[in-house]
Amino acid sequence: MKVLAVIPARYASSRFPGKPLARLGDRPVIQWVWEHVCQLSKLSRIIVATDDSRIYQAVSDFGGEAMMTSTSHRSGTDRCGEVVRSLQDKGEFYDVVINVQGDEPFVQPAQLQTLVDCFFDAQVQIATLRTRIQSTEELLSPNNVKVICNRAGKALYFSRQPIPYLRGVDSDQWIEREAYYKHVGIYAFRSDALLSLTKLQSTTLEQAESLEQLRWLECGYSIAVQTTLFSNVGIDTPEDLDAAARMLKSVDSYPNLNKN
């Protein structure tokens, strides 16, 4: 199985412009992502997909591979799709594509391996991860996307609201009564499925919750969901960067951190 990892990294961000280049410890955030993705030895190739020459140069400077992509993409998924199309035009084909966002400095190789393993099932076209929610604050925050699955481990729905709703139970007791899961926004796709997804028009559910994966569900695609013990810290704001800096000191929480 040939596996390509694509790390979408754009400069423009309403809440934190230039975040892939923000310093986390002694290196930029995008380098942390690259180095941790590199720890998965089964990858055939890793490419940072960016729309900004500054990110391209930074990746080149630390020895990574980058590709310039369009500034008009709606999402990292679309940016991954451009990379796959460009490679296919050159005769280079991959079975599976992993999408690791360029603001996930603590992504774990074990998480990526879990996703790759999903594709030994020929029926799986899209795979992603979830992790158990541990607190009411985490459960009620709309910044944490929740996911519920059927008994076969396929996603039923993603929402910024807590799902399921426990009727007749105070919300501060929900976490004690039910297992709630947060979506970990790392995806893997079969290459043909990825290219098909990039051609879909936006849907009402996607627009309502601002979640692209709802477009895929609404259009009839299934998403395999695996559970991870790691709750990743994405960098969306300067405050997130401060939290990530504190996590560098927590080797027990993230045993595969490349701190040296």
C-alpha positions in Angstrom: 0.0 0.0 0.0 1.5 3.3 -1.1 0.7 6.1 1.4 1.1 9.8 0.8 0.9 12.3 3.7 -0.1 15.8 2.8 0.2 18.6 5.4 -1.9 21.6 4.3 -0.5 24.9 5.7 -1.9 28.3 4.7 -0.7 31.6 6.0 -4.0 33.5 6.2 -6.0 32.9 9.3 -8.6 35.2 10.8 -7.7 34.2 14.4 -3.9 33.6 14.0 -2.3 34.8 10.7 1.0 33.0 10.0 0.5 30.3 12.6 2.4 27.6 10.7 5.5 29.8 11.1 4.9 30.7 14.8 7.7 29.6 17.0 7.0 26.7 19.3 10.0 26.1 21.4 13.0 26.2 19.1 11.3 25.6 15.8 8.2 26.7 13.8 4.9 24.9 14.3 5.0 23.4 10.7 8.4 21.8 11.5 6.9 20.0 14.5 4.2 18.6 12.4 6.6 17.5 9.7 8.9 15.8 12.1 6.2 13.9 13.9 4.6 12.7 10.6 8.1 11.6 9.5 8.1 9.1 12.4 5.7 6.9 10.5 8.1 4.9 8.5 5.6 3.4 6.2 4.9 6.6 4.4 6.0 6.8 0.8 6.2 10.6 0.6 5.4 13.6 2.7 4.5 17.0 1.2 3.6 20.3 2.8 0.9 21.9 0.6 0.9 25.7 1.0 -0.3 28.8 -0.7 2.4 31.1 0.7 6.1 31.4 -0.3 7.2 32.1 3.3 5.9 28.7 4.4 7.4 27.1 1.3 10.8 28.6 2.1 10.6 27.6 5.8 9.9 24.0 4.9 12.7 23.9 2.4 15.0 25.4 5.0 14.5 22.5 7.5 14.8 19.9 4.7 11.2 19.2 4.1 9.3 19.0 0.8 6.7 21.6 -0.1 4.4 22.3 -3.0 2.7 25.6 -3.9 -1.0 25.3 -4.3 -4.0 27.6 -5.0 -5.1 30.4 -2.7 -8.7 29.7 -3.4 -9.2 26.3 -1.7 -12.1 26.0 0.7 -10.4 23.6 3.0 -7.3 21.5 3.6 -9.0 18.6 1.9 -9.2 20.6 -1.3 -5.6 21.5 -1.0 -4.7 17.8 -0.6 -6.8 17.1 -3.7 -4.7 19.5 -5.7 -1.5 17.7 -4.7 -2.9 14.3 -5.6 -4.0 15.6 -9.0 -0.7 17.2 -9.7 1.2 14.0 -8.8 -1.1 11.9 -10.9 -0.6 14.2 -13.9 3.1 13.2 -13.5 2.3 9.5 -13.3 2.7 9.2 -9.6 -0.1 7.4 -7.8 -0.9 6.6 -4.2 -3.5 4.2 -2.6 -4.1 6.3 0.5 -3.7 9.9 1.3 -3.4 11.2 4.9 -4.4 14.8 5.6 -2.5 16.2 8.6 -3.3 19.8 9.3 -0.2 22.1 9.5 -1.4 23.4 12.9 -1.2 19.9 14.7 2.3 20.0 16.2 1.7 17.0 18.5 0.3 14.5 16.0 1.3 11.0 16.9 2.7 8.4 14.5 0.5 5.8 16.2 -2.6 7.9 15.2 -1.5 7.9 11.6 -0.8 4.1 11.7 -4.3 3.6 13.0 -5.8 5.4 10.1 -3.6 3.5 7.5 -4.7 0.2 9.0 -8.4 1.1 8.3 -7.7 0.7 4.6 -6.9 -3.0 4.8 -10.7 -3.2 4.7 -11.5 -2.7 1.1 -14.9 -1.0 1.9 -13.3 1.9 3.7 -13.0 5.1 1.7 -12.6 7.7 4.4 -11.2 7.3 7.9 -10.8 9.6 10.9 -10.2 9.6 14.7 -12.1 10.3 17.9 -11.1 10.6 21.5 -13.1 10.3 24.8 -14.2 13.6 26.2 -13.2 14.0 29.8 -14.9 17.1 31.2 -18.2 19.0 30.9 -16.4 22.2 29.8 -14.9 20.2 26.9 -18.2 18.7 26.0 -20.2 21.9 25.9 -17.6 24.0 24.0 -18.7 24.5 20.3 -15.0 24.6 19.4 -14.8 20.8 20.1 -16.6 18.9 17.4 -18.4 15.8 18.7 -19.1 12.6 16.8 -21.4 9.7 17.2 -21.0 6.3 15.4 -23.1 3.3 14.6 -22.2 -0.2 15.9 -20.0 -0.8 12.8 -17.8 2.2 13.8 -19.0 4.5 11.0 -19.9 8.1 11.7 -23.6 8.9 12.1 -23.1 12.6 12.7 -20.7 15.3 13.7 -21.8 18.4 15.7 -20.6 21.3 17.6 -23.3 20.6 20.1 -23.2 17.6 22.6 -24.6 14.5 21.0 -26.5 12.6 22.1 -28.7 14.9 24.1 -29.7 13.2 27.4 -33.3 14.1 28.0 -34.3 14.7 31.6 -30.6 14.9 32.8 -28.8 18.1 33.7 -26.0 18.9 31.3 -23.4 18.9 34.1 -24.2 15.3 34.6 -24.0 14.1 31.0 -20.3 13.3 31.1 -21.1 10.8 34.0 -24.0 9.1 32.3 -22.7 8.8 28.7 -19.5 8.2 26.7 -19.0 11.3 24.6 -16.3 11.6 21.9 -14.5 14.5 20.4 -13.5 14.4 16.7 -9.7 14.5 16.1 -9.4 16.3 12.8 -7.0 14.0 11.0 -8.3 12.2 7.9 -7.2 9.5 5.5 -8.7 8.8 2.1 -8.4 6.5 -0.8 -7.1 8.7 -3.6 -10.1 8.3 -5.8 -12.5 9.1 -3.0 -10.5 12.2 -2.1 -10.7 13.5 -5.6 -14.5 12.8 -5.7 -15.0 14.7 -2.4 -13.3 17.8 -3.8 -16.0 18.0 -6.5 -19.0 18.0 -4.2 -21.0 21.2 -3.8 -21.5 22.6 -0.3 -24.6 21.3 1.6 -27.0 22.7 4.1 -25.7 20.6 7.0 -22.1 21.7 6.3 -23.2 25.3 6.2 -25.2 25.1 9.4 -22.3 23.7 11.5 -19.4 24.8 9.3 -18.1 21.2 9.2 -17.0 19.8 5.8 -17.4 16.2 6.8 -21.1 16.7 7.0 -21.1 17.4 3.3 -19.6 14.0 2.8 -22.2 12.3 5.0 -25.0 14.2 3.4 -23.8 13.1 0.0 -23.8 9.4 1.0 -20.2 8.7 1.9 -19.3 6.7 5.0 -16.6 7.6 7.4 -14.8 5.0 9.4 -14.0 6.3 12.9 -11.2 4.8 15.2 -10.6 5.8 18.8 -7.3 7.3 19.9 -6.1 7.9 23.5 -4.4 11.1 22.4 -6.3 14.4 22.5 -4.3 16.6 20.1 -3.8 20.3 20.6 -4.3 22.3 17.4 -3.0 25.8 17.1 -5.9 28.1 16.2 -5.1 31.1 18.4 -2.0 32.6 20.2 -3.5 31.2 23.4 -3.4 27.7 21.8 0.3 28.3 21.1 0.9 29.1 24.7 -0.9 25.9 25.7 1.2 23.9 23.3 4.4 25.4 24.8 3.3 24.2 28.2 2.7 20.7 26.7 6.3 20.5 25.5 7.1 19.8 29.2 4.7 16.9 29.4 6.5 13.9 28.0 4.2 11.5 29.7 1.2 12.9 27.8 3.0 12.9 24.4 5.7 10.2 24.6 6.7 10.6 21.0 7.5 14.3 21.1 10.7 15.0 19.3 12.1 17.6 21.8 15.7 17.5 20.7 
